[in-house]
């Protein structure tokens, strides 16, 4: 091989190496852009999901509290009815005893 061919081969190798570096830089930049784009969307989607999830949990807590309050009211009404029935039963027993005595 003569010197000119060696120089051309070396020059071609250097040029191909530089082209490879440029292509890799372009690919890296595109990948970075895609990662940043996806990162922004993931953050946005997570924020929306988190907000909706917290809203759902709050609504469930409110419903649970409402149901608990309703059940407490029903329990109190049952207690009042039971007390009233007990009072009526005692009065009825007294009335029966009076009738038996007469």
PyMOL commands that set and color helices and strands:
alter all, ss='L'
color gray80, all
select helices_A, chain A and resi 3-101
alter helices_A, ss='H'
color red, helices_A
deselect
rebuild
show_as cartoon
